[in-house]
Amino acid sequence: MELLFIVLGGAILGVIAHLALPGRRTRGALLSPAVGAASAAVLWEALTWLGWPADGGWIWVVSLVVPAVVAAVVCRVTAKSRLAHDDGLVARLMA
């Protein structure tokens, strides 16, 4: 049950990252929520395999902060990459 809550939290944090960071039009609306949910699930499972108790506080903090950072980084990198690709395409088409 805890895994469901963590995945949902990662997806919500991904939505927040998508809406809060610039370049929203340069990436898909589901990219950062999917990345947030997936990274939260993988991290939660890895931490439980390492023996972190599910009723401990630190596993929840780490499992929500890290996916938020990962989703934010993916948003920033995707926006910059898309803008650079679009600029290159425009330059190539204008030549």
Summary of the structure (lengths in Angstrom):
residues: 95
radius of gyration: 16.5
end to end distance: 56.7
largest distance: 60.9
contacts: 290
relative contact order: 0.19
helix: 83%
strand: 0%
